[in-house]
Amino acid sequence: MARSDTRYREAYNRILAYCETLPLDAQIPSETQLGDIAGVSRTVIRRCLSRLAELGVIVWNGRDKRLLRMPRPEDRIAVPEAGSHSADLEQRFLDWVLRFDVPANTALSVAELSRTFDVPQHELKEFLAGLSRFGLVQRRPEGGWRLLGFTKGFAIELSDFRTILELHAVSQVAEAPVDHPVWAQLAKIRDDHVQLRAHMDSDFHEFSKLDERFHQAVNSVVRNRFTVEFQKVISLIFHYHYMWDKTEEKDRNAAAIEEHLAIIDALEARDAAAARNAAQRHLRTSKTTLLSSLRQHDLG
């Protein structure tokens, strides 16, 4: 695991332990004070606070931070033993693909990627072999791996199955009790959507992470072990879309923000039918965009 991620996990657990010493509704100290408590920078502290807010442990509105509920054991993040570098490999690989806009048919060198992600080559090969099950990468005859695109049939099947699962999840959210953590998550995600909308011209690239958080929050209400692998593919294709046409990215993300907000509005109104309709429109847009991107890359 990268040292920066390990520091974040350790800092988050320290802040969680500190919250355990506070009474309910207590004020959380400033980011600077929390940085002194956890021994990390304010950037890492903000990441910790975001997770605590998503889990409904705290409510965070600017400088006002209060303890919403007492921490539970399951709120902690596991910190792998030294030498375990691959625990977050998937996330870091996707971040790399997105950040550097890696195109389809890019040759992947195991040796170079091993150095980039600080993992043993055999672990990286196992990871790439896992991606190959979905047709996302393939072995090159001359050695190494190649990042592939997606066929039209693959995209259609994936989109249709995603629609079935997410519409079910939306219905479950609409029926969730008022004290369910998802409501605090959606409230924070709503605020983040509004903030990003106000800075779309400069920050539109940030939408991918926000999109992933939104869909993860909605899907989190459904406890089904058989959807885990599928959600990994969702992240790969819909949230990181590393082969999508970037020329319309800002307009596409701006439209998706409005679609997300429409879903959240309906969910907070406990209007399951309206939420499903809004979700269906959003998922239909995502499917259309994905198929369009395949045509842009001559894969559809």
Contacts in CASP RR format, 6 or more apart in sequence:
PFRMAT RR
TARGET T0000
AUTHOR 0000-0000-0000
METHOD contacts of the structure
MODEL  1
MARSDTRYREAYNRILAYCETLPLDAQIPSETQLGDIAGVSRTVIRRCLS
RLAELGVIVWNGRDKRLLRMPRPEDRIAVPEAGSHSADLEQRFLDWVLRF
DVPANTALSVAELSRTFDVPQHELKEFLAGLSRFGLVQRRPEGGWRLLGF
TKGFAIELSDFRTILELHAVSQVAEAPVDHPVWAQLAKIRDDHVQLRAHM
DSDFHEFSKLDERFHQAVNSVVRNRFTVEFQKVISLIFHYHYMWDKTEEK
DRNAAAIEEHLAIIDALEARDAAAARNAAQRHLRTSKTTLLSSLRQHDLG
1 80 0 8 1.000
1 83 0 8 1.000
1 84 0 8 1.000
1 85 0 8 1.000
1 86 0 8 1.000
1 87 0 8 1.000
1 88 0 8 1.000
2 85 0 8 1.000
2 88 0 8 1.000
2 92 0 8 1.000
2 117 0 8 1.000
2 118 0 8 1.000
5 88 0 8 1.000
5 92 0 8 1.000
6 79 0 8 1.000
6 80 0 8 1.000
7 40 0 8 1.000
7 44 0 8 1.000
8 40 0 8 1.000
8 44 0 8 1.000
8 47 0 8 1.000
8 48 0 8 1.000
9 77 0 8 1.000
9 78 0 8 1.000
9 79 0 8 1.000
10 38 0 8 1.000
10 79 0 8 1.000
11 35 0 8 1.000
11 38 0 8 1.000
11 39 0 8 1.000
11 40 0 8 1.000
11 44 0 8 1.000
11 45 0 8 1.000
11 48 0 8 1.000
12 38 0 8 1.000
12 47 0 8 1.000
12 48 0 8 1.000
12 51 0 8 1.000
12 52 0 8 1.000
12 77 0 8 1.000
13 76 0 8 1.000
13 77 0 8 1.000
13 79 0 8 1.000
14 37 0 8 1.000
14 38 0 8 1.000
14 39 0 8 1.000
15 34 0 8 1.000
15 37 0 8 1.000
15 38 0 8 1.000
15 45 0 8 1.000
15 48 0 8 1.000
15 49 0 8 1.000
15 52 0 8 1.000
16 52 0 8 1.000
16 57 0 8 1.000
16 71 0 8 1.000
16 75 0 8 1.000
16 76 0 8 1.000
17 71 0 8 1.000
18 34 0 8 1.000
18 37 0 8 1.000
19 28 0 8 1.000
19 52 0 8 1.000
19 57 0 8 1.000
19 58 0 8 1.000
19 67 0 8 1.000
19 70 0 8 1.000
19 71 0 8 1.000
20 70 0 8 1.000
20 71 0 8 1.000
22 28 0 8 1.000
22 67 0 8 1.000
23 67 0 8 1.000
24 67 0 8 1.000
24 68 0 8 1.000
24 69 0 8 1.000
24 70 0 8 1.000
25 66 0 8 1.000
25 67 0 8 1.000
25 68 0 8 1.000
26 66 0 8 1.000
26 67 0 8 1.000
27 64 0 8 1.000
27 65 0 8 1.000
27 66 0 8 1.000
28 34 0 8 1.000
28 49 0 8 1.000
28 58 0 8 1.000
28 60 0 8 1.000
28 65 0 8 1.000
28 66 0 8 1.000
28 67 0 8 1.000
29 37 0 8 1.000
30 63 0 8 1.000
31 42 0 8 1.000
31 45 0 8 1.000
31 46 0 8 1.000
31 49 0 8 1.000
32 42 0 8 1.000
34 45 0 8 1.000
34 48 0 8 1.000
34 49 0 8 1.000
35 41 0 8 1.000
35 42 0 8 1.000
35 44 0 8 1.000
35 45 0 8 1.000
38 44 0 8 1.000
38 45 0 8 1.000
38 48 0 8 1.000
49 58 0 8 1.000
49 60 0 8 1.000
49 65 0 8 1.000
50 60 0 8 1.000
50 188 0 8 1.000
51 77 0 8 1.000
52 58 0 8 1.000
52 60 0 8 1.000
53 59 0 8 1.000
53 60 0 8 1.000
53 184 0 8 1.000
53 185 0 8 1.000
53 188 0 8 1.000
54 184 0 8 1.000
54 185 0 8 1.000
54 188 0 8 1.000
54 189 0 8 1.000
54 213 0 8 1.000
54 217 0 8 1.000
55 75 0 8 1.000
55 181 0 8 1.000
55 184 0 8 1.000
55 185 0 8 1.000
56 68 0 8 1.000
56 69 0 8 1.000
56 181 0 8 1.000
56 184 0 8 1.000
56 185 0 8 1.000
57 67 0 8 1.000
57 68 0 8 1.000
57 69 0 8 1.000
57 71 0 8 1.000
57 75 0 8 1.000
58 65 0 8 1.000
58 66 0 8 1.000
58 67 0 8 1.000
58 68 0 8 1.000
59 65 0 8 1.000
59 66 0 8 1.000
59 68 0 8 1.000
59 184 0 8 1.000
60 188 0 8 1.000
61 191 0 8 1.000
68 184 0 8 1.000
78 87 0 8 1.000
80 87 0 8 1.000
85 117 0 8 1.000
85 118 0 8 1.000
85 119 0 8 1.000
85 120 0 8 1.000
85 123 0 8 1.000
86 117 0 8 1.000
86 119 0 8 1.000
86 120 0 8 1.000
86 123 0 8 1.000
86 124 0 8 1.000
86 127 0 8 1.000
89 117 0 8 1.000
89 119 0 8 1.000
89 123 0 8 1.000
89 124 0 8 1.000
89 127 0 8 1.000
90 127 0 8 1.000
90 232 0 8 1.000
90 235 0 8 1.000
92 117 0 8 1.000
93 113 0 8 1.000
93 117 0 8 1.000
93 127 0 8 1.000
94 235 0 8 1.000
94 236 0 8 1.000
94 239 0 8 1.000
94 240 0 8 1.000
94 242 0 8 1.000
96 102 0 8 1.000
96 116 0 8 1.000
96 117 0 8 1.000
97 147 0 8 1.000
97 240 0 8 1.000
97 242 0 8 1.000
98 208 0 8 1.000
98 240 0 8 1.000
98 242 0 8 1.000
101 242 0 8 1.000
101 246 0 8 1.000
102 147 0 8 1.000
102 242 0 8 1.000
103 147 0 8 1.000
103 242 0 8 1.000
103 243 0 8 1.000
104 147 0 8 1.000
104 148 0 8 1.000
104 149 0 8 1.000
104 243 0 8 1.000
104 297 0 8 1.000
104 299 0 8 1.000
105 146 0 8 1.000
105 147 0 8 1.000
105 148 0 8 1.000
105 149 0 8 1.000
106 146 0 8 1.000
106 147 0 8 1.000
107 140 0 8 1.000
107 144 0 8 1.000
107 145 0 8 1.000
107 146 0 8 1.000
107 147 0 8 1.000
108 128 0 8 1.000
108 137 0 8 1.000
108 144 0 8 1.000
108 145 0 8 1.000
108 146 0 8 1.000
108 147 0 8 1.000
109 144 0 8 1.000
110 121 0 8 1.000
110 124 0 8 1.000
110 125 0 8 1.000
110 128 0 8 1.000
110 144 0 8 1.000
110 145 0 8 1.000
111 121 0 8 1.000
113 124 0 8 1.000
114 120 0 8 1.000
114 121 0 8 1.000
114 124 0 8 1.000
117 124 0 8 1.000
119 127 0 8 1.000
128 137 0 8 1.000
128 145 0 8 1.000
131 137 0 8 1.000
131 236 0 8 1.000
132 138 0 8 1.000
132 139 0 8 1.000
132 145 0 8 1.000
134 233 0 8 1.000
134 236 0 8 1.000
135 148 0 8 1.000
135 150 0 8 1.000
135 154 0 8 1.000
136 147 0 8 1.000
136 148 0 8 1.000
136 149 0 8 1.000
136 150 0 8 1.000
136 236 0 8 1.000
137 145 0 8 1.000
137 146 0 8 1.000
137 147 0 8 1.000
137 148 0 8 1.000
138 145 0 8 1.000
138 146 0 8 1.000
138 148 0 8 1.000
139 145 0 8 1.000
139 146 0 8 1.000
140 146 0 8 1.000
147 242 0 8 1.000
149 243 0 8 1.000
149 294 0 8 1.000
149 297 0 8 1.000
149 299 0 8 1.000
150 237 0 8 1.000
150 243 0 8 1.000
150 290 0 8 1.000
150 294 0 8 1.000
150 299 0 8 1.000
151 294 0 8 1.000
151 299 0 8 1.000
151 300 0 8 1.000
152 291 0 8 1.000
152 294 0 8 1.000
152 299 0 8 1.000
152 300 0 8 1.000
155 237 0 8 1.000
155 287 0 8 1.000
155 290 0 8 1.000
155 291 0 8 1.000
155 294 0 8 1.000
155 300 0 8 1.000
156 287 0 8 1.000
156 291 0 8 1.000
158 233 0 8 1.000
158 237 0 8 1.000
159 283 0 8 1.000
159 286 0 8 1.000
159 287 0 8 1.000
159 290 0 8 1.000
160 287 0 8 1.000
161 230 0 8 1.000
162 230 0 8 1.000
162 234 0 8 1.000
162 238 0 8 1.000
162 283 0 8 1.000
162 286 0 8 1.000
163 280 0 8 1.000
163 283 0 8 1.000
163 287 0 8 1.000
165 219 0 8 1.000
165 222 0 8 1.000
165 227 0 8 1.000
165 230 0 8 1.000
166 215 0 8 1.000
166 218 0 8 1.000
166 219 0 8 1.000
166 279 0 8 1.000
166 283 0 8 1.000
167 276 0 8 1.000
167 279 0 8 1.000
167 280 0 8 1.000
167 283 0 8 1.000
168 222 0 8 1.000
169 218 0 8 1.000
169 219 0 8 1.000
169 221 0 8 1.000
169 222 0 8 1.000
170 218 0 8 1.000
170 263 0 8 1.000
170 267 0 8 1.000
170 272 0 8 1.000
170 275 0 8 1.000
170 276 0 8 1.000
170 279 0 8 1.000
171 272 0 8 1.000
171 275 0 8 1.000
171 276 0 8 1.000
172 221 0 8 1.000
172 222 0 8 1.000
173 182 0 8 1.000
173 186 0 8 1.000
173 218 0 8 1.000
173 221 0 8 1.000
173 267 0 8 1.000
173 275 0 8 1.000
174 266 0 8 1.000
174 267 0 8 1.000
174 270 0 8 1.000
174 271 0 8 1.000
174 272 0 8 1.000
174 275 0 8 1.000
175 272 0 8 1.000
176 182 0 8 1.000
176 183 0 8 1.000
176 221 0 8 1.000
180 221 0 8 1.000
181 220 0 8 1.000
182 217 0 8 1.000
182 218 0 8 1.000
182 220 0 8 1.000
182 221 0 8 1.000
183 268 0 8 1.000
185 217 0 8 1.000
185 220 0 8 1.000
186 217 0 8 1.000
186 264 0 8 1.000
186 267 0 8 1.000
186 268 0 8 1.000
189 210 0 8 1.000
189 213 0 8 1.000
189 214 0 8 1.000
189 217 0 8 1.000
189 260 0 8 1.000
189 264 0 8 1.000
190 261 0 8 1.000
190 264 0 8 1.000
192 210 0 8 1.000
192 213 0 8 1.000
193 210 0 8 1.000
193 214 0 8 1.000
193 257 0 8 1.000
193 260 0 8 1.000
193 261 0 8 1.000
193 264 0 8 1.000
194 261 0 8 1.000
196 203 0 8 1.000
196 204 0 8 1.000
196 206 0 8 1.000
196 207 0 8 1.000
196 210 0 8 1.000
196 257 0 8 1.000
197 254 0 8 1.000
197 257 0 8 1.000
200 250 0 8 1.000
200 253 0 8 1.000
200 254 0 8 1.000
200 257 0 8 1.000
201 250 0 8 1.000
204 249 0 8 1.000
204 250 0 8 1.000
204 253 0 8 1.000
204 254 0 8 1.000
205 249 0 8 1.000
207 253 0 8 1.000
207 256 0 8 1.000
207 257 0 8 1.000
208 239 0 8 1.000
208 240 0 8 1.000
208 241 0 8 1.000
209 239 0 8 1.000
211 238 0 8 1.000
211 239 0 8 1.000
211 256 0 8 1.000
211 260 0 8 1.000
212 235 0 8 1.000
212 239 0 8 1.000
214 260 0 8 1.000
215 234 0 8 1.000
215 238 0 8 1.000
215 239 0 8 1.000
216 231 0 8 1.000
218 263 0 8 1.000
219 227 0 8 1.000
219 231 0 8 1.000
237 290 0 8 1.000
238 286 0 8 1.000
238 290 0 8 1.000
241 290 0 8 1.000
241 293 0 8 1.000
243 293 0 8 1.000
243 297 0 8 1.000
243 299 0 8 1.000
244 289 0 8 1.000
244 290 0 8 1.000
244 293 0 8 1.000
244 296 0 8 1.000
245 292 0 8 1.000
245 293 0 8 1.000
245 296 0 8 1.000
245 297 0 8 1.000
252 289 0 8 1.000
255 285 0 8 1.000
256 282 0 8 1.000
256 285 0 8 1.000
256 286 0 8 1.000
259 278 0 8 1.000
259 281 0 8 1.000
259 282 0 8 1.000
259 285 0 8 1.000
260 282 0 8 1.000
262 278 0 8 1.000
262 281 0 8 1.000
262 282 0 8 1.000
263 275 0 8 1.000
263 278 0 8 1.000
263 279 0 8 1.000
263 282 0 8 1.000
265 278 0 8 1.000
266 272 0 8 1.000
266 274 0 8 1.000
266 275 0 8 1.000
266 277 0 8 1.000
266 278 0 8 1.000
267 275 0 8 1.000
291 300 0 8 1.000
294 300 0 8 1.000
END
